[in-house]
Structures are given as structure tokens and as C-alpha cells.
Amino acid sequence: MKTYNLNIRAEYLKMILDGRKTIEVRVAYPRFAAMVAGDTIRFNGEHEYQLASVGRYPDFQALVKSEDPRRMYPTDPDNLLTVLREIYPPEKEALGVLAIHLRPGPAAAAE
């Protein structure tokens, strides 16, 4: 199993830590291509979560149609698509999109 180090904005990290955000969205950069269930994500160098599964989509529209927006952006799920497109420009979205399903607690608690 592999560990991925990801930086995340404080507002989104808080939602993960309090259990409201259970899916992290990333564009499919080559370094994330091999992500699989059982791998670990370390957010901001300290908060570890185990991957329950990874959904792969061609674009944000397909992601929003297939996954529950409340699990990705609980504070304003109806605007998830707009927020994602503000974060990632079209050329990044064109790489594909990952829905990274996190276990409810840190990886250490899952062991």
C-alpha cells in the first residue's frame, strides 16, 4: 500500500476532520493514477486517512451526477460544480477526476 501526501485548504480539512466531508476530489494527475482502496492519504503532513475506494470520472459533470455532492462539499452542495471549476482550470479537469472515498476515521484507527 502507498501513502499520498496532499495539501488541502483549512476549510476543507476541517470538514474532513469533523466527518462531514467523506469524499476528497482531485484531478487525475499522473502521480494519483495508481490510487486504490487501502492506500493512505496524509493531509497537510499530519492527518492520515485510509482510502475506502476511488471513483474515476472523465470530468466534474460526471462526478456530480454519480457521487453525492453533500459528501464532497457539505456546506453548499448545490454549488459543488461551480466551486470545483473555480479551483481547477479546464486543462486540469481534462486530466480526469478522482472521487477519493475516505474511511470515517484516521488510518491508524482503521488498523
C-alpha positions as CSV (number, residue, x, y, z in Angstrom):
1,M,0.0,0.0,0.0
2,K,1.1,3.5,-0.7
3,T,0.9,6.8,1.2
4,Y,0.0,10.0,-0.7
5,N,0.8,13.4,0.8
6,L,-1.9,16.0,-0.1
7,N,-2.2,19.6,0.8
8,I,-5.7,20.8,1.4
9,R,-7.2,24.2,2.3
10,A,-8.0,24.6,6.0
11,E,-11.8,25.0,5.5
12,Y,-11.9,21.6,3.7
13,L,-9.6,19.8,6.1
14,K,-11.9,20.9,9.0
15,M,-14.9,19.3,7.2
16,I,-12.9,16.0,6.8
17,L,-11.7,16.1,10.4
18,D,-15.2,16.6,11.7
19,G,-16.6,13.8,9.5
20,R,-18.8,15.9,7.2
21,K,-16.6,15.6,4.1
22,T,-16.0,12.0,3.3
23,I,-15.0,12.3,-0.4
24,E,-12.0,14.3,-1.5
25,V,-12.0,15.4,-5.1
26,R,-8.8,15.7,-7.1
27,V,-8.0,15.9,-10.8
28,A,-6.3,12.8,-12.0
29,Y,-2.7,13.9,-12.1
30,P,-0.3,11.1,-13.1
31,R,1.0,10.8,-9.5
32,F,-2.5,9.8,-8.4
33,A,-3.2,7.3,-11.2
34,A,-2.5,4.2,-9.1
35,M,-4.6,5.2,-6.0
36,V,-6.5,2.2,-4.8
37,A,-8.6,1.1,-1.8
38,G,-6.3,0.5,1.2
39,D,-3.9,3.3,0.3
40,T,-3.3,6.1,2.8
41,I,-3.7,9.9,2.3
42,R,-1.8,12.2,4.6
43,F,-3.4,15.7,4.6
44,N,-1.1,18.6,5.3
45,G,1.6,16.4,6.6
46,E,-0.2,15.1,9.6
47,H,-3.8,13.8,9.3
48,E,-3.9,10.2,7.8
49,Y,-7.0,8.6,6.3
50,Q,-7.4,5.3,4.6
51,L,-8.9,5.1,1.1
52,A,-12.1,3.1,1.1
53,S,-12.4,3.4,-2.7
54,V,-11.6,5.7,-5.6
55,G,-14.1,6.7,-8.3
56,R,-12.8,7.8,-11.6
57,Y,-14.7,10.2,-13.9
58,P,-14.0,12.0,-17.2
59,D,-15.0,15.4,-15.9
60,F,-16.6,17.2,-13.0
61,Q,-20.1,17.0,-14.5
62,A,-19.9,13.2,-14.5
63,L,-18.6,13.3,-10.9
64,V,-21.5,15.4,-9.7
65,K,-24.0,13.2,-11.4
66,S,-22.6,10.0,-9.9
67,E,-21.5,11.0,-6.4
68,D,-23.3,12.7,-3.5
69,P,-22.3,16.4,-3.5
70,R,-23.0,16.6,0.2
71,R,-20.2,14.2,0.9
72,M,-17.7,16.4,-1.1
73,Y,-18.9,19.9,-0.3
74,P,-21.3,19.7,2.7
75,T,-21.6,23.5,3.3
76,D,-23.0,24.2,-0.2
77,P,-23.6,21.0,-2.2
78,D,-25.7,22.7,-4.9
79,N,-22.7,24.8,-5.9
80,L,-20.1,22.0,-6.0
81,L,-19.6,22.1,-9.7
82,T,-19.0,25.9,-9.7
83,V,-16.5,25.6,-6.8
84,L,-14.6,22.8,-8.5
85,R,-14.3,24.8,-11.7
86,E,-13.0,27.8,-9.7
87,I,-10.3,25.7,-8.2
88,Y,-9.3,23.7,-11.3
89,P,-9.0,25.3,-14.8
90,P,-10.3,23.3,-17.9
91,E,-6.9,21.9,-18.8
92,K,-6.7,20.2,-15.3
93,E,-10.3,18.9,-15.5
94,A,-9.4,17.4,-18.8
95,L,-7.0,15.0,-17.0
96,G,-10.0,13.3,-15.5
97,V,-11.4,13.5,-12.0
98,L,-11.0,11.3,-8.9
99,A,-13.6,10.9,-6.1
100,I,-11.4,9.6,-3.2
101,H,-13.7,8.0,-0.6
102,L,-12.2,8.3,2.9
103,R,-12.7,5.9,5.8
104,P,-14.7,7.5,8.6
105,G,-11.6,7.9,10.8
106,P,-7.8,8.2,10.5
107,A,-5.9,5.3,9.0
108,A,-4.4,4.5,12.4
109,A,-7.8,3.9,13.9
110,A,-8.7,1.6,11.0
111,E,-5.8,-0.8,11.6
